[in-house]
Amino acid sequence: MAITGRSAVGLPLFAQNWRDLSPKERYDALQNYRQHEQLPEDRQRDIEKRYERWQGMSPDERNRVRQNYERFRQLPPGERERFQRKYDKWRRQGDAPQ
């Protein structure tokens, strides 16, 4: 994999804590990175902004997000789909947090 241009910008995020990762985590991180590089630039920027926002959260905020996500995952499929549709509509209206 050649690292040039825009991909070098994301490299510090990609390399962060690399030595602390298990081989499986390294493989998964590399797969995520490769997938990210295939996305259109505007989608890449959106993901990078969200990552920066995540990094700026306190540990309590991150835990709250993780707990909410886990509750969402445990919803029955029909309820999860209804929730997702409402959330998507909310985002399209511009009311959702970015």
N, CA, C and O atoms as a GROMACS GRO file, in nm:
protein
  392
    1MET      N    1   0.086  -0.117   0.000
    1MET     CA    2   0.000   0.000   0.000
    1MET      C    3   0.090   0.123   0.000
    1MET      O    4   0.171   0.140   0.091
    2ALA      N    5   0.076   0.207  -0.099
    2ALA     CA    6   0.152   0.332  -0.106
    2ALA      C    7   0.076   0.440  -0.031
    2ALA      O    8  -0.046   0.452  -0.043
    3ILE      N    9   0.149   0.518   0.046
    3ILE     CA   10   0.087   0.626   0.122
    3ILE      C   11   0.134   0.758   0.062
    3ILE      O   12   0.250   0.795   0.072
    4THR      N   13   0.039   0.826   0.000
    4THR     CA   14   0.071   0.954  -0.064
    4THR      C   15  -0.042   1.052  -0.042
    4THR      O   16  -0.152   1.013  -0.004
    5GLY      N   17  -0.015   1.178  -0.066
    5GLY     CA   18  -0.117   1.282  -0.067
    5GLY      C   19  -0.207   1.282   0.054
    5GLY      O   20  -0.161   1.284   0.168
    6ARG      N   21  -0.336   1.280   0.026
    6ARG     CA   22  -0.437   1.289   0.132
    6ARG      C   23  -0.425   1.176   0.232
    6ARG      O   24  -0.450   1.198   0.351
    7SER      N   25  -0.388   1.057   0.189
    7SER     CA   26  -0.382   0.944   0.282
    7SER      C   27  -0.279   0.967   0.391
    7SER      O   28  -0.293   0.911   0.500
    8ALA      N   29  -0.177   1.047   0.366
    8ALA     CA   30  -0.077   1.076   0.468
    8ALA      C   31  -0.136   1.160   0.581
    8ALA      O   32  -0.086   1.156   0.694
    9VAL      N   33  -0.242   1.236   0.552
    9VAL     CA   34  -0.306   1.318   0.654
    9VAL      C   35  -0.365   1.230   0.763
    9VAL      O   36  -0.353   1.263   0.881
   10GLY      N   37  -0.428   1.120   0.727
   10GLY     CA   38  -0.491   1.031   0.824
   10GLY      C   39  -0.395   0.937   0.893
   10GLY      O   40  -0.434   0.867   0.987
   11LEU      N   41  -0.272   0.932   0.848
   11LEU     CA   42  -0.176   0.838   0.902
   11LEU      C   43  -0.155   0.851   1.052
   11LEU      O   44  -0.147   0.748   1.120
   12PRO      N   45  -0.144   0.972   1.108
   12PRO     CA   46  -0.127   0.977   1.254
   12PRO      C   47  -0.242   0.911   1.329
   12PRO      O   48  -0.219   0.847   1.432
   13LEU      N   49  -0.365   0.926   1.281
   13LEU     CA   50  -0.478   0.861   1.345
   13LEU      C   51  -0.465   0.710   1.332
   13LEU      O   52  -0.493   0.636   1.427
   14PHE      N   53  -0.424   0.666   1.216
   14PHE     CA   54  -0.411   0.524   1.188
   14PHE      C   55  -0.300   0.462   1.274
   14PHE      O   56  -0.316   0.352   1.325
   15ALA      N   57  -0.190   0.531   1.289
   15ALA     CA   58  -0.073   0.478   1.359
   15ALA      C   59  -0.084   0.492   1.511
   15ALA      O   60  -0.007   0.430   1.584
   16GLN      N   61  -0.178   0.571   1.558
   16GLN     CA   62  -0.192   0.596   1.700
   16GLN      C   63  -0.210   0.465   1.777
   16GLN      O   64  -0.299   0.386   1.746
   17ASN      N   65  -0.125   0.443   1.874
   17ASN     CA   66  -0.131   0.324   1.961
   17ASN      C   67  -0.114   0.192   1.885
   17ASN      O   68  -0.160   0.088   1.933
   18TRP      N   69  -0.051   0.193   1.772
   18TRP     CA   70  -0.034   0.072   1.690
   18TRP      C   71   0.031  -0.040   1.769
   18TRP      O   72  -0.012  -0.156   1.759
   19ARG      N   73   0.132  -0.009   1.846
   19ARG     CA   74   0.205  -0.112   1.922
   19ARG      C   75   0.120  -0.175   2.030
   19ARG      O   76   0.148  -0.287   2.075
   20ASP      N   77   0.016  -0.104   2.074
   20ASP     CA   78  -0.071  -0.156   2.180
   20ASP      C   79  -0.176  -0.254   2.126
   20ASP      O   80  -0.245  -0.318   2.205
   21LEU      N   81  -0.188  -0.264   1.995
   21LEU     CA   82  -0.291  -0.347   1.935
   21LEU      C   83  -0.246  -0.492   1.919
   21LEU      O   84  -0.129  -0.519   1.896
   22SER      N   85  -0.341  -0.582   1.933
   22SER     CA   86  -0.316  -0.724   1.905
   22SER      C   87  -0.307  -0.741   1.754
   22SER      O   88  -0.347  -0.652   1.679
   23PRO      N   89  -0.255  -0.855   1.707
   23PRO     CA   90  -0.251  -0.878   1.561
   23PRO      C   91  -0.390  -0.866   1.496
   23PRO      O   92  -0.402  -0.809   1.388
   24LYS      N   93  -0.495  -0.918   1.560
   24LYS     CA   94  -0.630  -0.907   1.505
   24LYS      C   95  -0.674  -0.761   1.499
   24LYS      O   96  -0.732  -0.718   1.399
   25GLU      N   97  -0.647  -0.684   1.604
   25GLU     CA   98  -0.683  -0.544   1.604
   25GLU      C   99  -0.606  -0.466   1.497
   25GLU      O  100  -0.661  -0.376   1.434
   26ARG      N  101  -0.480  -0.503   1.476
   26ARG     CA  102  -0.401  -0.438   1.371
   26ARG      C  103  -0.461  -0.469   1.233
   26ARG      O  104  -0.474  -0.380   1.149
   27TYR      N  105  -0.498  -0.594   1.213
   27TYR     CA  106  -0.558  -0.633   1.086
   27TYR      C  107  -0.688  -0.555   1.064
   27TYR      O  108  -0.711  -0.501   0.955
   28ASP      N  109  -0.773  -0.550   1.167
   28ASP     CA  110  -0.900  -0.477   1.156
   28ASP      C  111  -0.876  -0.330   1.128
   28ASP      O  112  -0.946  -0.269   1.046
   29ALA      N  113  -0.778  -0.270   1.196
   29ALA     CA  114  -0.746  -0.128   1.175
   29ALA      C  115  -0.701  -0.104   1.031
   29ALA      O  116  -0.741  -0.007   0.968
   30LEU      N  117  -0.619  -0.193   0.981
   30LEU     CA  118  -0.571  -0.180   0.843
   30LEU      C  119  -0.687  -0.192   0.744
   30LEU      O  120  -0.693  -0.118   0.646
   31GLN      N  121  -0.777  -0.285   0.770
   31GLN     CA  122  -0.894  -0.301   0.683
   31GLN      C  123  -0.980  -0.174   0.686
   31GLN      O  124  -1.027  -0.129   0.582
   32ASN      N  125  -1.001  -0.118   0.805
   32ASN     CA  126  -1.077   0.007   0.818
   32ASN      C  127  -1.010   0.119   0.740
   32ASN      O  128  -1.076   0.195   0.670
   33TYR      N  129  -0.879   0.127   0.754
   33TYR     CA  130  -0.803   0.232   0.684
   33TYR      C  131  -0.818   0.218   0.532
   33TYR      O  132  -0.841   0.316   0.462
   34ARG      N  133  -0.804   0.096   0.484
   34ARG     CA  134  -0.817   0.074   0.340
   34ARG      C  135  -0.958   0.107   0.291
   34ARG      O  136  -0.975   0.166   0.184
   35GLN      N  137  -1.057   0.069   0.369
   35GLN     CA  138  -1.196   0.100   0.333
   35GLN      C  139  -1.217   0.252   0.332
   35GLN      O  140  -1.282   0.305   0.242
   36HIS      N  141  -1.162   0.320   0.430
   36HIS     CA  142  -1.173   0.466   0.440
   36HIS      C  143  -1.113   0.531   0.316
   36HIS      O  144  -1.169   0.626   0.262
   37GLU      N  145  -0.999   0.481   0.271
   37GLU     CA  146  -0.931   0.539   0.155
   37GLU      C  147  -1.010   0.523   0.026
   37GLU      O  148  -0.987   0.596  -0.070
   38GLN      N  149  -1.103   0.428   0.023
   38GLN     CA  150  -1.183   0.406  -0.098
   38GLN      C  151  -1.307   0.496  -0.102
   38GLN      O  152  -1.374   0.504  -0.206
   39LEU      N  153  -1.337   0.562   0.007
   39LEU     CA  154  -1.455   0.648   0.012
   39LEU      C  155  -1.431   0.779  -0.061
   39LEU      O  156  -1.316   0.822  -0.076
   40PRO      N  157  -1.539   0.845  -0.106
   40PRO     CA  158  -1.524   0.979  -0.164
   40PRO      C  159  -1.468   1.074  -0.057
   40PRO      O  160  -1.489   1.055   0.063
   41GLU      N  161  -1.397   1.178  -0.102
   41GLU     CA  162  -1.332   1.269  -0.008
   41GLU      C  163  -1.429   1.334   0.089
   41GLU      O  164  -1.395   1.352   0.206
   42ASP      N  165  -1.549   1.370   0.044
   42ASP     CA  166  -1.643   1.434   0.136
   42ASP      C  167  -1.685   1.339   0.247
   42ASP      O  168  -1.703   1.381   0.361
   43ARG      N  169  -1.700   1.212   0.215
   43ARG     CA  170  -1.735   1.110   0.317
   43ARG      C  171  -1.617   1.090   0.412
   43ARG      O  172  -1.636   1.073   0.532
   44GLN      N  173  -1.494   1.091   0.358
   44GLN     CA  174  -1.375   1.080   0.443
   44GLN      C  175  -1.370   1.195   0.543
   44GLN      O  176  -1.344   1.175   0.661
   45ARG      N  177  -1.396   1.316   0.493
   45ARG     CA  178  -1.392   1.433   0.582
   45ARG      C  179  -1.499   1.422   0.692
   45ARG      O  180  -1.474   1.456   0.807
   46ASP      N  181  -1.617   1.374   0.655
   46ASP     CA  182  -1.724   1.356   0.752
   46ASP      C  183  -1.681   1.259   0.862
   46ASP      O  184  -1.701   1.286   0.980
   47ILE      N  185  -1.622   1.149   0.824
   47ILE     CA  186  -1.575   1.049   0.920
   47ILE      C  187  -1.466   1.108   1.008
   47ILE      O  188  -1.465   1.087   1.129
   48GLU      N  189  -1.374   1.182   0.948
   48GLU     CA  190  -1.264   1.242   1.024
   48GLU      C  191  -1.316   1.345   1.124
   48GLU      O  192  -1.265   1.354   1.236
   49LYS      N  193  -1.418   1.422   1.084
   49LYS     CA  194  -1.478   1.520   1.177
   49LYS      C  195  -1.543   1.448   1.295
   49LYS      O  196  -1.530   1.489   1.410
   50ARG      N  197  -1.614   1.340   1.264
   50ARG     CA  198  -1.678   1.264   1.371
   50ARG      C  199  -1.573   1.203   1.465
   50ARG      O  200  -1.594   1.199   1.586
   51TYR      N  201  -1.463   1.156   1.410
   51TYR     CA  202  -1.356   1.100   1.493
   51TYR      C  203  -1.297   1.208   1.584
   51TYR      O  204  -1.273   1.184   1.702
   52GLU      N  205  -1.275   1.326   1.528
   52GLU     CA  206  -1.221   1.436   1.609
   52GLU      C  207  -1.319   1.472   1.721
   52GLU      O  208  -1.278   1.501   1.833
   53ARG      N  209  -1.447   1.471   1.688
   53ARG     CA  210  -1.549   1.501   1.791
   53ARG      C  211  -1.544   1.395   1.900
   53ARG      O  212  -1.551   1.427   2.019
   54TRP      N  213  -1.531   1.269   1.860
   54TRP     CA  214  -1.521   1.158   1.956
   54TRP      C  215  -1.399   1.178   2.046
   54TRP      O  216  -1.406   1.161   2.168
   55GLN      N  217  -1.287   1.215   1.986
   55GLN     CA  218  -1.164   1.236   2.063
   55GLN      C  219  -1.180   1.349   2.164
   55GLN      O  220  -1.116   1.348   2.269
   56GLY      N  221  -1.265   1.446   2.133
   56GLY     CA  222  -1.285   1.560   2.221
   56GLY      C  223  -1.382   1.533   2.336
   56GLY      O  224  -1.396   1.616   2.426
   57MET      N  225  -1.448   1.418   2.332
   57MET     CA  226  -1.545   1.385   2.437
   57MET      C  227  -1.472   1.340   2.564
   57MET      O  228  -1.363   1.284   2.560
   58SER      N  229  -1.538   1.366   2.674
   58SER     CA  230  -1.484   1.318   2.802
   58SER      C  231  -1.509   1.167   2.810
   58SER      O  232  -1.592   1.114   2.737
   59PRO      N  233  -1.437   1.098   2.898
   59PRO     CA  234  -1.462   0.954   2.915
   59PRO      C  235  -1.608   0.924   2.952
   59PRO      O  236  -1.663   0.823   2.908
   60ASP      N  237  -1.670   1.010   3.032
   60ASP     CA  238  -1.811   0.989   3.068
   60ASP      C  239  -1.902   0.999   2.947
   60ASP      O  240  -1.994   0.919   2.930
   61GLU      N  241  -1.875   1.098   2.861
   61GLU     CA  242  -1.956   1.114   2.739
   61GLU      C  243  -1.939   0.991   2.649
   61GLU      O  244  -2.037   0.940   2.594
   62ARG      N  245  -1.817   0.945   2.634
   62ARG     CA  246  -1.792   0.827   2.549
   62ARG      C  247  -1.866   0.705   2.604
   62ARG      O  248  -1.926   0.629   2.528
   63ASN      N  249  -1.861   0.687   2.736
   63ASN     CA  250  -1.931   0.574   2.796
   63ASN      C  251  -2.080   0.583   2.773
   63ASN      O  252  -2.146   0.482   2.746
   64ARG      N  253  -2.135   0.703   2.783
   64ARG     CA  254  -2.278   0.722   2.759
   64ARG      C  255  -2.314   0.685   2.614
   64ARG      O  256  -2.415   0.619   2.590
   65VAL      N  257  -2.230   0.726   2.520
   65VAL     CA  258  -2.254   0.693   2.379
   65VAL      C  259  -2.246   0.542   2.359
   65VAL      O  260  -2.331   0.484   2.290
   66ARG      N  261  -2.147   0.478   2.418
   66ARG     CA  262  -2.134   0.332   2.406
   66ARG      C  263  -2.256   0.261   2.464
   66ARG      O  264  -2.308   0.166   2.403
   67GLN      N  265  -2.302   0.306   2.581
   67GLN     CA  266  -2.420   0.244   2.643
   67GLN      C  267  -2.544   0.263   2.557
   67GLN      O  268  -2.623   0.169   2.539
   68ASN      N  269  -2.562   0.382   2.503
   68ASN     CA  270  -2.677   0.407   2.416
   68ASN      C  271  -2.672   0.320   2.292
   68ASN      O  272  -2.774   0.267   2.248
   69TYR      N  273  -2.552   0.306   2.234
   69TYR     CA  274  -2.538   0.222   2.115
   69TYR      C  275  -2.571   0.077   2.148
   69TYR      O  276  -2.638   0.008   2.071
   70GLU      N  277  -2.523   0.030   2.262
   70GLU     CA  278  -2.551  -0.108   2.301
   70GLU      C  279  -2.701  -0.129   2.322
   70GLU      O  280  -2.754  -0.233   2.285
   71ARG      N  281  -2.768  -0.032   2.383
   71ARG     CA  282  -2.914  -0.042   2.398
   71ARG      C  283  -2.982  -0.047   2.262
   71ARG      O  284  -3.077  -0.124   2.241
   72PHE      N  285  -2.934   0.035   2.169
   72PHE     CA  286  -2.990   0.036   2.033
   72PHE      C  287  -2.972  -0.101   1.968
   72PHE      O  288  -3.065  -0.154   1.907
   73ARG      N  289  -2.854  -0.159   1.981
   73ARG     CA  290  -2.826  -0.289   1.919
   73ARG      C  291  -2.915  -0.400   1.975
   73ARG      O  292  -2.946  -0.497   1.906
   74GLN      N  293  -2.957  -0.384   2.100
   74GLN     CA  294  -3.037  -0.489   2.164
   74GLN      C  295  -3.187  -0.475   2.139
   74GLN      O  296  -3.266  -0.561   2.179
   75LEU      N  297  -3.226  -0.367   2.072
   75LEU     CA  298  -3.368  -0.351   2.038
   75LEU      C  299  -3.410  -0.460   1.940
   75LEU      O  300  -3.328  -0.506   1.861
   76PRO      N  301  -3.537  -0.500   1.944
   76PRO     CA  302  -3.586  -0.594   1.842
   76PRO      C  303  -3.572  -0.529   1.704
   76PRO      O  304  -3.581  -0.407   1.692
   77PRO      N  305  -3.551  -0.608   1.599
   77PRO     CA  306  -3.527  -0.553   1.465
   77PRO      C  307  -3.629  -0.450   1.419
   77PRO      O  308  -3.590  -0.345   1.366
   78GLY      N  309  -3.757  -0.474   1.437
   78GLY     CA  310  -3.859  -0.378   1.393
   78GLY      C  311  -3.849  -0.246   1.466
   78GLY      O  312  -3.862  -0.140   1.406
   79GLU      N  313  -3.825  -0.254   1.596
   79GLU     CA  314  -3.812  -0.132   1.676
   79GLU      C  315  -3.684  -0.056   1.638
   79GLU      O  316  -3.683   0.067   1.633
   80ARG      N  317  -3.579  -0.130   1.613
   80ARG     CA  318  -3.452  -0.069   1.570
   80ARG      C  319  -3.470   0.003   1.437
   80ARG      O  320  -3.418   0.113   1.419
   81GLU      N  321  -3.541  -0.058   1.344
   81GLU     CA  322  -3.566   0.005   1.213
   81GLU      C  323  -3.649   0.132   1.228
   81GLU      O  324  -3.620   0.233   1.164
   82ARG      N  325  -3.752   0.127   1.312
   82ARG     CA  326  -3.834   0.247   1.336
   82ARG      C  327  -3.749   0.359   1.396
   82ARG      O  328  -3.758   0.474   1.355
   83PHE      N  329  -3.666   0.323   1.493
   83PHE     CA  330  -3.578   0.421   1.556
   83PHE      C  331  -3.483   0.481   1.453
   83PHE      O  332  -3.461   0.602   1.450
   84GLN      N  333  -3.426   0.395   1.368
   84GLN     CA  334  -3.331   0.441   1.266
   84GLN      C  335  -3.398   0.536   1.167
   84GLN      O  336  -3.340   0.637   1.128
   85ARG      N  337  -3.522   0.503   1.126
   85ARG     CA  338  -3.595   0.592   1.034
   85ARG      C  339  -3.619   0.728   1.098
   85ARG      O  340  -3.602   0.831   1.033
   86LYS      N  341  -3.660   0.729   1.226
   86LYS     CA  342  -3.683   0.856   1.296
   86LYS      C  343  -3.553   0.936   1.306
   86LYS      O  344  -3.552   1.057   1.286
   87TYR      N  345  -3.444   0.867   1.338
   87TYR     CA  346  -3.315   0.934   1.351
   87TYR      C  347  -3.271   0.992   1.216
   87TYR      O  348  -3.224   1.105   1.209
   88ASP      N  349  -3.286   0.913   1.110
   88ASP     CA  350  -3.248   0.961   0.977
   88ASP      C  351  -3.329   1.083   0.938
   88ASP      O  352  -3.274   1.178   0.881
   89LYS      N  353  -3.459   1.083   0.966
   89LYS     CA  354  -3.544   1.198   0.937
   89LYS      C  355  -3.498   1.319   1.017
   89LYS      O  356  -3.490   1.430   0.964
   90TRP      N  357  -3.468   1.297   1.142
   90TRP     CA  358  -3.420   1.403   1.231
   90TRP      C  359  -3.291   1.465   1.177
   90TRP      O  360  -3.275   1.587   1.177
   91ARG      N  361  -3.198   1.380   1.131
   91ARG     CA  362  -3.072   1.429   1.074
   91ARG      C  363  -3.096   1.509   0.946
   91ARG      O  364  -3.034   1.614   0.926
   92ARG      N  365  -3.186   1.461   0.860
   92ARG     CA  366  -3.214   1.532   0.735
   92ARG      C  367  -3.272   1.669   0.763
   92ARG      O  368  -3.249   1.763   0.686
   93GLN      N  369  -3.346   1.683   0.871
   93GLN     CA  370  -3.404   1.811   0.907
   93GLN      C  371  -3.301   1.904   0.971
   93GLN      O  372  -3.328   2.022   0.993
   94GLY      N  373  -3.185   1.852   1.000
   94GLY     CA  374  -3.078   1.935   1.054
   94GLY      C  375  -3.083   1.955   1.204
   94GLY      O  376  -3.015   2.042   1.257
   95ASP      N  377  -3.163   1.875   1.273
   95ASP     CA  378  -3.176   1.888   1.419
   95ASP      C  379  -3.081   1.798   1.496
   95ASP      O  380  -3.057   1.820   1.614
   96ALA      N  381  -3.026   1.698   1.430
   96ALA     CA  382  -2.942   1.601   1.501
   96ALA      C  383  -2.805   1.659   1.529
   96ALA      O  384  -2.756   1.743   1.454
   97PRO      N  385  -2.743   1.614   1.638
   97PRO     CA  386  -2.605   1.658   1.665
   97PRO      C  387  -2.513   1.604   1.558
   97PRO      O  388  -2.530   1.492   1.512
   98GLN      N  389  -2.416   1.682   1.519
   98GLN     CA  390  -2.322   1.640   1.414
   98GLN      C  391  -2.200   1.578   1.470
   98GLN      O  392  -2.111   1.538   1.394
   0.00000   0.00000   0.00000
